[in-house]
């Protein structure tokens, strides 16, 4: 996808940014490590249902989610769909 295709889709994803390497990225904040890990467990369902798995970095009070299509080395419409679904799962439980 090129910048003209990415910009309007990214605008519909609150909290997400275009990261280095043409990847979608968002940091989700939590009050502690256990809550962060519980969030990861909830978004695995989203990933499995979509057959599209984000890169996850978990640390105390934070989960960094990076979404991109490995097979094409960039972004695909499915990345934006998965990112939106992850954002929905996050709901009110996160601090941005």
C-alpha positions as CSV (number, residue, x, y, z in Angstrom):
1,X,0.0,0.0,0.0
2,X,1.2,3.5,-0.7
3,X,0.8,6.6,1.5
4,X,-2.4,7.7,-0.3
5,X,-4.0,4.4,0.6
6,X,-2.7,4.3,4.1
7,X,-3.6,7.8,5.3
8,X,-7.4,7.5,5.2
9,X,-7.3,4.1,6.8
10,X,-4.9,5.1,9.5
11,X,-7.2,8.1,10.3
12,X,-9.9,5.7,11.3
13,X,-7.7,4.0,13.9
14,X,-7.5,6.1,17.0
15,X,-4.2,5.7,18.8
16,X,-2.4,3.8,16.0
17,X,0.6,5.3,14.2
18,X,2.6,4.4,11.1
19,X,5.9,3.1,12.5
20,X,9.3,2.5,10.9
21,X,9.2,-0.1,8.2
22,X,5.6,0.7,7.2
23,X,4.0,-1.0,10.1
24,X,1.0,-0.1,12.3
25,X,1.9,0.3,15.9
26,X,0.1,1.2,19.2
27,X,1.0,1.1,22.8
28,X,-1.7,0.0,25.3
29,X,-1.1,1.0,28.9
30,X,-2.3,-1.0,32.0
31,X,-2.0,-0.6,35.7
32,X,0.3,-3.7,36.1
33,X,1.9,-6.7,34.3
34,X,-0.9,-9.1,35.0
35,X,-3.5,-6.9,33.4
36,X,-1.2,-6.4,30.4
37,X,-0.8,-10.1,29.9
38,X,-4.6,-10.6,30.3
39,X,-5.1,-8.1,27.4
40,X,-2.6,-10.1,25.3
41,X,-4.6,-13.3,26.0
42,X,-7.8,-11.5,24.9
43,X,-6.4,-10.2,21.6
44,X,-5.1,-13.7,20.7
45,X,-8.7,-14.6,19.9
46,X,-8.9,-11.7,17.5
47,X,-5.6,-12.8,15.8
48,X,-6.6,-16.4,15.6
49,X,-10.0,-15.6,14.1
50,X,-8.5,-13.4,11.5
51,X,-5.5,-15.7,10.8
52,X,-3.4,-12.6,11.1
53,X,-1.0,-12.4,14.0
54,X,0.5,-9.1,15.4
55,X,4.0,-8.8,16.9
56,X,3.6,-8.2,20.7
57,X,6.0,-6.8,23.2
58,X,4.8,-7.1,26.8
59,X,6.3,-5.4,29.8
60,X,5.1,-4.1,33.1
61,X,2.0,-2.0,32.4
62,X,2.3,-1.9,28.6
63,X,1.7,-3.9,25.5
64,X,3.2,-2.7,22.3
65,X,1.3,-4.1,19.3
66,X,2.8,-4.0,15.8
67,X,0.7,-5.1,12.9
68,X,1.9,-5.8,9.4
69,X,1.8,-8.5,6.8
70,X,5.0,-10.4,7.0
71,X,4.6,-12.2,3.6
72,X,4.4,-9.0,1.7
73,X,6.8,-7.0,3.9
74,X,4.3,-4.2,4.4
75,X,0.7,-3.2,5.0
76,X,-2.5,-4.9,3.6
77,X,-6.1,-4.0,4.3
78,X,-6.2,-7.0,6.7
79,X,-3.7,-5.2,9.0
80,X,-6.1,-2.3,9.4
81,X,-9.0,-4.6,10.1
82,X,-7.0,-6.5,12.8
83,X,-5.8,-3.2,14.3
84,X,-9.4,-1.9,14.5
85,X,-10.5,-5.2,16.2
86,X,-7.7,-5.0,18.7
87,X,-8.6,-1.4,19.5
88,X,-12.2,-2.5,20.1
89,X,-11.1,-5.2,22.5
90,X,-9.0,-2.7,24.4
91,X,-12.1,-0.6,25.0
92,X,-12.1,1.3,28.3
93,X,-9.6,-0.8,30.1
94,X,-6.6,1.0,28.8
95,X,-5.0,4.3,29.5
96,X,-3.5,5.9,26.3
